[in-house]
């Protein structure tokens, strides 16, 4: 089984918003912040999504 992520996977706006809130909370554990940061790196920026 391939471990490559398909190029078309994107984080939803709802998940990205939750991830941002978790990252800004100083009480969020480091492991959770790591997952949240990973989710945000998969979010399409507004400038990229306009070109679709």
Secondary structure as UniProt FT lines:
FT   TURN            7..8
FT   HELIX           13..24
FT   TURN            26..27
FT   HELIX           30..41
FT   HELIX           46..50
//
